[in-house]
Amino acid sequence: MQTLLADVVAISPLTDHVHKVILKPQQPVSFEAGQYMQLVLGEKDKRAFSIASRPSQTDQIELHIGAAGADSYAMQALDHLRQAHTEQQQVNVEVGLGVSQLRVEGERPIILLAGGTGFSYAKSMADHLAEIGCERPVLFYWGVREQAALYAHDEMQAWANSNPHFQYIPVVENAPQSWTGKTGYVHKAVMEDIVSLEPYDIYMAGRFDMIGVVRDDFINHGAVREKMYADAFAFIK
Ligand SMILES: Cc1cc2nc3c(=O)[nH]c(=O)nc-3n(C[C@H](O)[C@H](O)[C@H](O)COP(=O)(O)OP(=O)(O)OC[C@H]3O[C@@H](n4cnc5c(N)ncnc54)[C@H](O)[C@@H]3O)c2cc1C
């Protein structure tokens, strides 16, 4: 783990509830794709956020923070970042945390499963896999409640077009009639598409209740527990 001071360079809206934050660390940052960082608000108050940027971007850290509700965990963190930005103060961060980072070795196909802002976790791995010229099949499923939450849809389509082994599958839970893609829960779409999950390395991020349901459903659908990665596992039963 690396402890750093960082400038808050920019905070911009991605949707009504999700904000992109760019931090510029005082020294080059070192982490693996799929790891997270903690924003230090106090000695015992540290807020976890996945790093959306890829490891080769050593001069910046990108975060996607979904913040709804005035006093929520994420909104408090965002307020802290906004204040530091306005006052041109640095923030304390701890980078390179988690055990669910991308395992680049091996031949197994990969599923990246993101619920909502869990996108951030999967995005870092997707970009890293493109950068290293990965030839394993990679299926990137992104589930959102409303279509407007697909804030990086065009970027993901371009990512999928960059490599014949990559596929991007957006899944809108409450889709309008004009939506021609997949609907419902994102992990159900995976199970409709794939007969058995046994061959796959599966990386996932989303709400804790989602991750609990997905873990159980995927194991029933053939997934190997040791090949399923989610930092949320450490927080749920
Ligand atoms: C280590 C760590 C890192 C984190 N990093 C971030 C971060 O970078 N940014 C951030 O905002 N939060 C982060 N969190 C908090 C947490 O991951 C988010 O609360 C979660 O990703 C937010 O999802 P959402 O509200 O956008 O999803 P929602 O909009 O609630 O859901 C999106 C989709 O997820 C699926 N889904 C949701 N609930 C269920 C369910 N019960 N059953 C099945 N499927 C379901 C559906 O497909 C749904 O359409 C982190 C937490 C931890 C522990």
The ligand as a Tripos MOL2 file, in Angstrom:
@<TRIPOS>MOLECULE
LIG
   53    58     1     0     0
SMALL
NO_CHARGES

@<TRIPOS>ATOM
      1 C1        -13.7250   -1.8600   -2.1210 C.3       1 LIG1
      2 C2        -14.9070   -1.0120   -2.5200 C.ar      1 LIG1
      3 C3        -14.7860   -0.0870   -3.5490 C.ar      1 LIG1
      4 C4        -15.8700    0.7180   -3.8900 C.ar      1 LIG1
      5 N1        -15.7130    1.6400   -4.8700 N.ar      1 LIG1
      6 C5        -16.7270    2.4500   -5.2000 C.ar      1 LIG1
      7 C6        -16.5530    3.4480   -6.2090 C.ar      1 LIG1
      8 O1        -15.4830    3.5690   -6.8160 O.2       1 LIG1
      9 N2        -17.5990    4.2590   -6.4710 N.ar      1 LIG1
     10 C7        -18.7880    4.1570   -5.8230 C.ar      1 LIG1
     11 O2        -19.6900    4.9300   -6.0990 O.2       1 LIG1
     12 N3        -18.9870    3.2040   -4.8680 N.ar      1 LIG1
     13 C8        -17.9850    2.3540   -4.5480 C.ar      1 LIG1
     14 N4        -18.1670    1.3950   -3.5980 N.ar      1 LIG1
     15 C9        -19.4790    1.1810   -3.0160 C.3       1 LIG1
     16 C10       -20.3480    0.1510   -3.8160 C.3       1 LIG1
     17 O3        -19.5940   -0.6620   -4.6410 O.3       1 LIG1
     18 C11       -21.3550    0.9130   -4.6050 C.3       1 LIG1
     19 O4        -22.3360    1.2690   -3.6650 O.3       1 LIG1
     20 C12       -22.0380    0.1580   -5.7320 C.3       1 LIG1
     21 O5        -21.1120   -0.1610   -6.7600 O.3       1 LIG1
     22 C13       -23.0630    1.1240   -6.2400 C.3       1 LIG1
     23 O6        -23.8610    0.6260   -7.1310 O.3       1 LIG1
     24 P1        -25.0150    1.5610   -7.7380 P.3       1 LIG1
     25 O7        -25.8040    2.2330   -6.6470 O.co2     1 LIG1
     26 O8        -24.4150    2.4570   -8.7840 O.co2     1 LIG1
     27 O9        -25.8620    0.4060   -8.4170 O.3       1 LIG1
     28 P2        -27.4170    0.3420   -8.6890 P.3       1 LIG1
     29 O10       -27.7760    1.4740   -9.5910 O.co2     1 LIG1
     30 O11       -28.1810    0.1930   -7.4190 O.co2     1 LIG1
     31 O12       -27.5380   -1.0680   -9.4730 O.3       1 LIG1
     32 C14       -26.9550   -1.2580  -10.7550 C.3       1 LIG1
     33 C15       -27.2380   -2.6740  -11.2210 C.3       1 LIG1
     34 O13       -26.6750   -3.6340  -10.3070 O.3       1 LIG1
     35 C16       -27.5030   -4.7880  -10.2750 C.3       1 LIG1
     36 N5        -28.0880   -4.9720   -8.9210 N.ar      1 LIG1
     37 C17       -28.2790   -4.0320   -7.9610 C.ar      1 LIG1
     38 N6        -28.8530   -4.5780   -6.8660 N.ar      1 LIG1
     39 C18       -29.0180   -5.8980   -7.1370 C.ar      1 LIG1
     40 C19       -29.5350   -7.0220   -6.4140 C.ar      1 LIG1
     41 N7        -30.0120   -6.8880   -5.1650 N.pl3     1 LIG1
     42 N8        -29.5390   -8.2430   -7.0080 N.ar      1 LIG1
     43 C20       -29.0340   -8.4110   -8.2620 C.ar      1 LIG1
     44 N9        -28.5340   -7.3880   -8.9890 N.ar      1 LIG1
     45 C21       -28.5210   -6.1610   -8.4620 C.ar      1 LIG1
     46 C22       -28.6120   -4.5860  -11.2940 C.3       1 LIG1
     47 O14       -28.2220   -5.1150  -12.5400 O.3       1 LIG1
     48 C23       -28.7100   -3.0600  -11.3230 C.3       1 LIG1
     49 O15       -29.3150   -2.5670  -12.5060 O.3       1 LIG1
     50 C24       -17.0970    0.5810   -3.2120 C.ar      1 LIG1
     51 C25       -17.2120   -0.3620   -2.1880 C.ar      1 LIG1
     52 C26       -16.1370   -1.1390   -1.8470 C.ar      1 LIG1
     53 C27       -16.2610   -2.1390   -0.7480 C.3       1 LIG1
@<TRIPOS>BOND
     1     1     2 1
     2     2     3 ar
     3     2    52 ar
     4     3     4 ar
     5     4     5 ar
     6     4    50 ar
     7     5     6 ar
     8     6     7 ar
     9     6    13 1
    10     7     8 2
    11     7     9 ar
    12     9    10 ar
    13    10    11 2
    14    10    12 ar
    15    12    13 ar
    16    13    14 ar
    17    14    15 1
    18    14    50 ar
    19    15    16 1
    20    16    17 1
    21    16    18 1
    22    18    19 1
    23    18    20 1
    24    20    21 1
    25    20    22 1
    26    22    23 1
    27    23    24 1
    28    24    25 2
    29    24    26 1
    30    24    27 1
    31    27    28 1
    32    28    29 2
    33    28    30 1
    34    28    31 1
    35    31    32 1
    36    32    33 1
    37    33    34 1
    38    33    48 1
    39    34    35 1
    40    35    36 1
    41    35    46 1
    42    36    37 ar
    43    36    45 ar
    44    37    38 ar
    45    38    39 ar
    46    39    40 ar
    47    39    45 ar
    48    40    41 1
    49    40    42 ar
    50    42    43 ar
    51    43    44 ar
    52    44    45 ar
    53    46    47 1
    54    46    48 1
    55    48    49 1
    56    50    51 ar
    57    51    52 ar
    58    52    53 1
@<TRIPOS>SUBSTRUCTURE
     1 LIG1         1 GROUP 0 **** ****
